[in-house]
Structures are given as structure tokens and as C-alpha cells.
Amino acid sequence: MTQKNKAGSMILGVAFVWFTTHFGGGFASGAQIYSYYVRYGIWCLIMPAAAMLYNTVFFAYCLRFARKHEVYDYRSYNNAFYGKFSPVFSNLFEILYLCVMCVAPAVAFATGGATLSALTGLPYLLCTFVIGVFIFIVAIFGTDLVRKVASVLSVCIIAGLLIVYIPNIAAGFGAIKETAAAMQAEPVPFGKALYSAFLYGTFQLANVAVFVQHAKSFEKPDDAVKSMGIGFVVNTLMMTMVVLGIMTVCQNPEMKNQSVPTLFMVQNGVGKAFMTPLISILIILGAVSTAVNMVAAMVRRICSGIEAGCADRRKTVLAGESVKNAGEIPKRKISCHEIIAALICCLVDFAIAQFGLLTLIQRAYSVLAYLAIPVILIPYLVHMAVTRFDTK
């Protein structure tokens, strides 16, 4: 592979990192798109692009800064970015990210539980419990497996969404036009739709913590702009596709009571005998993989603090003692601390999930957006202005 092809591959790869980070159970279920866009009338056709353009500017700025200044973990990045204000803002960012890592897996619990409940008719509480037990087991014993299949799983979910949405959009084109006409007959103020898109884009800003590590892949800082430009196109197209799919069933009176719009669309669309189990499995797998990664990350955070405090009590080599088999790396065992931490995380997420999928997406994500405004949005705008987009 030539250097030029390698650079292009890295640019494309990081663009898809954005998409797979953005894309999860809440996205696959359609609940996020319905809550932040479709509910706000005809503006839902352009607001996804507006939100993604907003994110593109900030993520490109973040990745460009990280590559230019060679800071590839989010703590070092924040310390460099916030400068003399880092003692305040780096720690505020830690608090914000902690909130994200509590809410995001809870949404995944709720997504899996709501989908399972809609399929089986079982109580939502029982379904979230079953999903929670499964997530706990995988988070303890199967995190490596989830990491290995993450890329394949993402491709499968994207392919599944295309298989489900494209035929339903084609078959329901008349229903989409009826929905658009009804939306125009009872217009929602542009300001409300724009504000909803703003909130959606703002709670996504915390993803800078995930992205900075990937800036190291770029050959030069300006590759970040190209990469996020591609990410803008991919994310906008997929979001618009979900909007159009949900619009095929928006005129159905039962739509307002659905917590999994994608599943409802399939059950009222074409090929439901085949597509209903397909999309259900993909939504649950997407939710579980997201939750497992988040729970595992929280466990690492908790346990690293405990291990740091106990480091002095765990010396394996005493003064003067010879070391046998020095080159061997013992097989890592799961500690009691990790099991307890994972159990606590799962119990907290299970409890939060009982607020319901739509409530979490509409309220909890909005709270994250409000927290991100003083911690990320305003400091970034100030940084852009003062440093002239990091050129001064």
C-alpha cells in the first residue's frame, strides 16, 4: 500500500469511528431520531444535516488540535487544550464524561429491554433485567470478544438497517408525502426544531474523549478536516434515511406510544415476517455491545483507582530475590474488585433504565447537552476565537 493510499485509508477509518460511536441502540431503534427530529415537523428533513455540520466543525477542530500538538489521550488533550484553565475544566470534563458513561449504558439497557418487551409482550422491567444479566456476564467474561467483533457487528447493523429501511421507504413513499403534507399543515416553529437539533449535537460533543486517540493515525493535522467531512456525509445520509423510514408510519395513531419506532415501522411495513426478527436482533446486539463497552470502561476507571491505592502492598519481587520466568506474562484473572464494580454499574444502569427509553433519550440526553455547554461548547468557541482556529 502506497503512503497516499495508507493516509486515505486512515482518513476513512476515523470517519467511520465517528459513525460507529454515534450509532448505537438508540439510533438503531429510531428513538433518538424520532425524539429530536421527527417530532418537530417538516424540519426533520434538514435538521440532521445541521446537527452533523455542527458536530463536524467541533470534531475536526478537536482532532486537528490533538494531531498538531500530539496529545492522544483525553486527559493530556484537555490539559493542553484548556491551558491555564485546565485544573478547572479538565476536572469538569471528567465529571461530564462520568455522567455520559452512566446515561449511555442505561439507554442501551432501555433499548434492549423495550425491543424485547415489544417482541415478546413481557413486562419492560423483566426484559431490562434479562438484558442486564446478559450485559453483566458479557462485561465480565466477554469484553475481548465484543471488541474483536465490534467492526463486523457495526457493518452487520448498517447492512441490516439498509435492508430494512430502503424497501420500507420505497413502499411507503406515498405515506411519506402524506406525512410531509400533514407536517406542513401544522407547522412546528423553526426555532423549536433548531433548538432540538442543537441539543442533539451538543450532547454528542462529549465524544471528543473517544476521538482524540485516533488523531495519531493522521499523516498531518489537516487530515482531520477531510475525515470529519466524510463522517458528515455518512452520518447525515443514515440519519435522513431513518427520518424517512419513520415518516412512513407517523400518521398511525399508535406511533406516539411506540418506544422503538424502527420496530413499529417494520411491523407495519413490507416483509415483516423476515424483517421483524432481523431488526430486533440487530437492535439488541447494538445495544448490548454499546453497554458492554461502557460498563467495561467504567470498571477500568473504578479498579484503576483502587489498584493505584493498593500498589505499594502488591510488590511481587522483594529486594535480593531472584525472579523466575521473568519473560512470562501470567494469564490475567478477573478480580473480585472488577466483578463487584461491574455488578454495581449494571445495577445503577438497570435502575436508571426504568425511567423508560424515550424519557432517557428526551430528558437525560438533554441534561448531558446542558452540562456540555459550559464545559465544551463555550470553551471551544472561545478557543477558536482567541487562537484564530489554532493558527495564532
C-alpha positions as CSV (number, residue, x, y, z in Angstrom):
1,M,0.0,0.0,0.0
2,T,1.4,3.4,-1.0
3,Q,1.8,6.2,1.5
4,K,-1.1,8.1,-0.2
5,N,-3.4,5.1,0.0
6,K,-2.5,4.5,3.6
7,A,-3.3,8.1,4.5
8,G,-6.6,7.8,2.7
9,S,-7.4,4.6,4.5
10,M,-6.7,6.2,7.8
11,I,-8.9,9.2,7.0
12,L,-11.8,7.0,6.0
13,G,-11.3,4.7,9.1
14,V,-11.5,7.6,11.5
15,A,-14.7,8.9,9.7
16,F,-16.3,5.5,10.4
17,V,-15.1,5.6,14.0
18,W,-17.3,8.7,14.4
19,F,-20.3,6.9,12.8
20,T,-19.9,3.7,14.9
21,T,-19.6,5.9,18.1
22,H,-22.7,7.9,17.1
23,F,-24.5,4.8,16.1
24,G,-25.9,2.6,18.9
25,G,-29.1,1.0,20.1
26,G,-30.8,4.4,20.5
27,F,-30.1,5.2,16.9
28,A,-30.9,1.7,15.5
29,S,-34.2,1.7,17.4
30,G,-35.2,5.1,15.8
31,A,-36.0,6.5,19.2
32,Q,-33.2,9.2,19.0
33,I,-34.2,10.3,15.6
34,Y,-37.9,10.4,16.4
35,S,-37.4,12.3,19.7
36,Y,-35.1,15.0,18.3
37,Y,-36.2,15.4,14.7
38,V,-39.4,13.8,13.5
39,R,-41.5,15.2,16.4
40,Y,-40.6,18.7,15.1
41,G,-42.4,18.5,11.8
42,I,-41.1,19.0,8.3
43,W,-37.8,20.5,9.6
44,C,-36.8,16.9,10.3
45,L,-35.7,16.6,6.7
46,I,-32.9,19.2,7.1
47,M,-32.1,19.3,10.8
48,P,-30.0,16.1,10.9
49,A,-27.6,17.8,8.4
50,A,-27.5,20.9,10.5
51,A,-26.6,18.9,13.7
52,M,-24.0,16.9,11.9
53,L,-22.4,20.0,10.4
54,Y,-22.2,21.5,13.9
55,N,-20.5,18.3,15.1
56,T,-18.2,18.2,12.1
57,V,-16.7,21.6,13.0
58,F,-16.0,20.7,16.6
59,F,-14.8,17.2,16.0
60,A,-12.5,18.3,13.1
61,Y,-11.1,21.1,15.4
62,C,-10.6,18.6,18.2
63,L,-8.8,16.0,16.0
64,R,-6.7,18.6,14.3
65,F,-5.6,20.1,17.6
66,A,-4.7,16.6,19.0
67,R,-2.6,15.7,15.9
68,K,-0.9,19.1,15.8
69,H,0.0,19.1,19.5
70,E,0.5,15.3,19.7
71,V,-1.8,14.7,22.6
72,Y,-3.7,11.4,22.2
73,D,-5.3,10.6,25.5
74,Y,-8.2,12.8,26.5
75,R,-6.7,13.9,29.8
76,S,-3.5,15.1,28.2
77,Y,-5.5,16.6,25.4
78,N,-7.8,18.5,27.8
79,N,-4.8,19.8,29.8
80,A,-3.2,21.1,26.5
81,F,-6.5,22.5,25.1
82,Y,-7.7,24.3,28.3
83,G,-4.2,25.5,29.1
84,K,-4.0,27.5,32.3
85,F,-7.7,26.8,33.0
86,S,-7.2,23.0,32.8
87,P,-7.3,22.5,36.6
88,V,-10.9,23.6,36.4
89,F,-12.1,22.4,33.0
90,S,-10.2,19.1,32.8
91,N,-11.9,18.0,36.0
92,L,-15.3,19.3,34.9
93,F,-14.8,17.3,31.8
94,E,-14.2,14.2,33.9
95,I,-17.5,14.8,35.7
96,L,-19.3,15.2,32.4
97,Y,-17.8,12.1,31.0
98,L,-18.7,10.2,34.1
99,C,-22.3,11.2,33.6
100,V,-22.2,10.2,29.9
101,M,-20.8,6.8,30.9
102,C,-23.8,6.3,33.3
103,V,-26.5,7.5,30.9
104,A,-25.3,5.8,27.7
105,P,-25.4,2.2,29.0
106,A,-28.7,2.9,30.8
107,V,-30.1,3.9,27.3
108,A,-28.7,0.7,26.0
109,F,-30.4,-1.3,28.7
110,A,-33.6,0.5,27.9
111,T,-33.3,-0.1,24.2
112,G,-32.7,-3.8,24.6
113,G,-35.5,-4.1,27.2
114,A,-38.0,-2.1,25.1
115,T,-37.3,-4.1,22.0
116,L,-37.5,-7.4,23.8
117,S,-40.8,-6.3,25.5
118,A,-42.3,-5.2,22.2
119,L,-41.4,-8.6,20.7
120,T,-42.5,-10.9,23.5
121,G,-45.1,-8.9,25.3
122,L,-43.3,-9.5,28.6
123,P,-43.1,-6.6,31.2
124,Y,-40.5,-4.0,30.5
125,L,-39.0,-4.5,34.0
126,L,-38.4,-8.2,33.4
127,C,-37.0,-7.5,29.9
128,T,-34.5,-4.9,31.1
129,F,-33.5,-7.3,33.9
130,V,-32.8,-10.1,31.4
131,I,-30.8,-7.7,29.2
132,G,-28.9,-6.5,32.3
133,V,-27.9,-10.0,33.4
134,F,-26.6,-10.7,29.9
135,I,-24.7,-7.5,29.8
136,F,-23.1,-8.2,33.2
137,I,-21.9,-11.6,32.1
138,V,-20.5,-10.4,28.8
139,A,-18.9,-7.4,30.5
140,I,-17.0,-9.7,32.9
141,F,-16.1,-12.6,30.6
142,G,-16.6,-11.5,27.0
143,T,-15.3,-7.9,26.6
144,D,-12.4,-9.1,24.4
145,L,-14.8,-10.9,22.2
146,V,-17.0,-7.9,21.9
147,R,-14.0,-5.7,21.0
148,K,-12.9,-8.2,18.3
149,V,-16.3,-8.4,16.6
150,A,-17.2,-4.7,17.0
151,S,-16.3,-3.7,13.5
152,V,-18.1,-6.8,12.0
153,L,-21.1,-6.1,14.2
154,S,-21.2,-2.4,13.1
155,V,-21.1,-3.5,9.4
156,C,-23.9,-6.0,10.1
157,I,-26.1,-3.4,11.8
158,I,-25.6,-0.9,9.0
159,A,-26.3,-3.6,6.3
160,G,-29.4,-4.7,8.3
161,L,-30.7,-1.1,8.5
162,L,-30.3,-0.7,4.8
163,I,-32.1,-3.9,4.2
164,V,-34.9,-2.9,6.5
165,Y,-35.3,0.8,5.6
166,I,-34.8,1.0,1.9
167,P,-37.7,-1.3,0.9
168,N,-40.0,0.3,3.5
169,I,-39.1,3.8,2.3
170,A,-39.8,2.8,-1.3
171,A,-43.0,1.0,-0.5
172,G,-44.2,3.8,1.9
173,F,-43.3,6.8,-0.4
174,G,-46.9,7.8,-0.6
175,A,-47.2,7.7,3.2
176,I,-44.1,9.9,3.5
177,K,-45.7,12.5,1.2
178,E,-48.9,12.4,3.3
179,T,-46.8,12.9,6.5
180,A,-44.9,15.8,4.9
181,A,-48.2,17.4,3.9
182,A,-49.6,16.9,7.4
183,M,-46.5,18.4,8.9
184,Q,-46.7,21.5,6.7
185,A,-50.4,21.9,7.6
186,E,-49.5,22.1,11.3
187,P,-46.0,23.6,11.2
188,V,-43.7,23.5,14.2
189,P,-41.8,26.7,14.8
190,F,-38.3,26.6,13.1
191,G,-36.7,27.8,16.4
192,K,-38.0,24.7,18.3
193,A,-36.7,22.3,15.7
194,L,-33.3,24.1,15.5
195,Y,-33.0,24.1,19.3
196,S,-33.8,20.3,19.4
197,A,-31.1,19.7,16.8
198,F,-28.7,21.9,18.8
199,L,-29.3,19.8,21.9
200,Y,-28.7,16.6,19.9
201,G,-25.5,17.9,18.5
202,T,-24.3,19.3,21.9
203,F,-24.7,16.0,23.9
204,Q,-22.6,14.4,21.2
205,L,-19.7,16.7,21.9
206,A,-18.6,14.6,24.8
207,N,-17.4,12.1,22.2
208,V,-14.2,14.1,21.9
209,A,-12.9,11.9,24.7
210,V,-13.2,8.9,22.4
211,F,-11.9,10.6,19.2
212,V,-8.6,12.2,20.3
213,Q,-6.8,8.8,20.5
214,H,-7.5,8.3,16.7
215,A,-5.8,11.6,15.7
216,K,-2.5,9.7,15.9
217,S,-3.5,7.9,12.7
218,F,-3.4,11.0,10.6
219,E,-0.4,11.8,8.5
220,K,-0.9,15.6,9.1
221,P,-3.3,17.7,11.2
222,D,-5.4,18.8,8.2
223,D,-6.4,15.2,7.5
224,A,-8.8,15.7,10.4
225,V,-10.9,18.0,8.3
226,K,-11.1,15.6,5.4
227,S,-12.0,12.7,7.7
228,M,-14.8,14.5,9.5
229,G,-16.1,15.8,6.2
230,I,-16.6,12.2,5.1
231,G,-18.1,11.4,8.5
232,F,-20.6,14.3,8.0
233,V,-21.8,12.7,4.7
234,V,-22.2,9.2,6.2
235,N,-23.9,10.3,9.4
236,T,-26.3,12.7,7.6
237,L,-27.3,10.1,5.0
238,M,-28.0,7.4,7.6
239,M,-30.0,9.8,9.8
240,T,-32.0,11.1,6.9
241,M,-32.8,7.5,5.9
242,V,-34.1,6.8,9.4
243,V,-36.2,10.0,9.3
244,L,-37.8,8.9,6.1
245,G,-38.5,5.5,7.4
246,I,-40.2,6.7,10.5
247,M,-42.3,9.1,8.4
248,T,-43.9,6.1,6.7
249,V,-45.8,5.4,10.0
250,C,-46.1,8.8,11.5
251,Q,-49.8,9.1,10.6
252,N,-50.6,5.9,12.5
253,P,-52.3,7.0,15.8
254,E,-50.3,4.4,17.7
255,M,-47.0,5.9,16.7
256,K,-46.9,8.3,19.7
257,N,-46.9,5.3,22.1
258,Q,-44.0,3.5,20.5
259,S,-40.6,3.4,22.2
260,V,-39.0,1.5,19.3
261,P,-40.1,3.4,16.1
262,T,-38.0,1.2,13.8
263,L,-39.6,-2.0,15.1
264,F,-43.1,-0.4,14.7
265,M,-42.2,0.7,11.1
266,V,-41.2,-2.9,10.2
267,Q,-44.3,-4.4,11.8
268,N,-46.4,-2.2,9.7
269,G,-44.3,-2.3,6.5
270,V,-43.1,-4.8,3.9
271,G,-41.6,-8.2,4.6
272,K,-42.4,-8.0,8.3
273,A,-42.2,-11.8,8.8
274,F,-38.5,-11.7,7.9
275,M,-37.5,-8.1,8.9
276,T,-39.1,-8.0,12.4
277,P,-36.7,-10.7,13.9
278,L,-33.8,-9.3,11.8
279,I,-34.0,-5.7,13.0
280,S,-34.9,-6.8,16.6
281,I,-31.7,-8.9,16.8
282,L,-29.6,-6.1,15.4
283,I,-31.0,-3.5,17.8
284,I,-30.4,-5.7,20.8
285,L,-26.9,-6.6,19.7
286,G,-26.1,-2.9,19.1
287,A,-27.5,-2.0,22.5
288,V,-25.6,-4.8,24.2
289,S,-22.3,-4.1,22.6
290,T,-22.6,-0.4,23.5
291,A,-23.5,-1.2,27.1
292,V,-20.7,-3.8,27.4
293,N,-18.0,-1.3,26.2
294,M,-19.3,1.5,28.5
295,V,-19.6,-0.8,31.6
296,A,-16.1,-2.2,30.9
297,A,-14.7,1.3,30.7
298,M,-16.4,2.3,34.0
299,V,-15.0,-0.9,35.6
300,R,-11.5,0.0,34.4
301,R,-11.9,3.5,35.8
302,I,-13.0,2.3,39.2
303,C,-10.5,-0.5,39.5
304,S,-7.5,1.6,38.3
305,G,-8.2,3.9,41.3
306,I,-8.3,1.0,43.7
307,E,-5.2,-0.6,42.3
308,A,-3.3,2.7,42.5
309,G,-4.1,2.9,46.2
310,C,-3.0,-0.6,46.8
311,A,0.1,-0.6,44.6
312,D,2.5,-0.4,47.5
313,R,1.1,-3.5,49.0
314,R,1.4,-5.7,45.9
315,K,5.1,-5.9,45.2
316,T,5.9,-9.2,43.5
317,V,9.7,-9.0,43.8
318,L,11.4,-8.5,47.1
319,A,14.9,-7.0,47.4
320,G,17.6,-9.6,46.7
321,E,15.1,-12.2,45.5
322,S,15.7,-13.8,42.1
323,V,12.9,-13.6,39.6
324,K,12.0,-16.8,37.8
325,N,10.4,-17.0,34.4
326,A,10.9,-13.2,34.1
327,G,9.8,-13.3,30.4
328,E,6.5,-14.9,31.1
329,I,3.3,-12.9,31.3
330,P,0.8,-14.7,33.6
331,K,-2.8,-15.1,32.3
332,R,-4.9,-12.2,33.6
333,K,-7.5,-13.2,36.1
334,I,-10.7,-11.4,36.8
335,S,-10.5,-9.8,40.3
336,C,-13.3,-9.5,42.9
337,H,-13.0,-5.7,42.5
338,E,-13.9,-6.0,38.8
339,I,-16.8,-8.3,39.4
340,I,-18.2,-6.0,42.2
341,A,-17.6,-2.9,40.1
342,A,-19.4,-4.4,37.1
343,L,-22.3,-5.5,39.3
344,I,-22.7,-2.0,40.8
345,C,-22.5,-0.4,37.3
346,C,-25.1,-2.8,35.9
347,L,-27.4,-2.3,38.9
348,V,-27.2,1.5,38.6
349,D,-27.8,1.3,34.8
350,F,-30.7,-1.1,35.3
351,A,-32.3,1.4,37.8
352,I,-31.8,4.3,35.5
353,A,-33.3,2.3,32.6
354,Q,-36.6,2.1,34.5
355,F,-37.4,5.7,33.5
356,G,-38.0,4.3,30.0
357,L,-36.2,4.6,26.7
358,L,-38.0,7.7,25.4
359,T,-37.7,9.5,28.7
360,L,-34.0,8.8,28.9
361,I,-33.4,9.9,25.3
362,Q,-35.5,13.1,25.6
363,R,-34.6,14.1,29.1
364,A,-31.3,12.5,30.1
365,Y,-29.5,13.3,26.9
366,S,-30.8,16.9,27.1
367,V,-29.3,17.2,30.6
368,L,-26.0,16.0,29.1
369,A,-26.3,18.7,26.5
370,Y,-26.8,21.4,29.1
371,L,-23.8,20.1,31.0
372,A,-21.7,20.1,27.8
373,I,-22.5,23.8,27.1
374,P,-20.2,25.3,29.8
375,V,-17.6,22.5,29.7
376,I,-17.1,22.0,25.9
377,L,-19.2,24.3,23.7
378,I,-18.3,27.7,25.2
379,P,-14.6,27.0,25.9
380,Y,-14.2,25.7,22.3
381,L,-15.8,28.8,20.8
382,V,-13.6,31.0,23.0
383,H,-10.5,28.9,21.9
384,M,-11.4,29.2,18.3
385,A,-11.8,33.0,18.5
386,V,-8.7,33.7,20.7
387,T,-6.3,31.4,18.8
388,R,-7.9,32.1,15.4
389,F,-8.8,28.4,14.9
390,D,-5.5,27.3,16.5
391,T,-3.4,29.2,14.0
392,K,-2.2,32.0,16.3
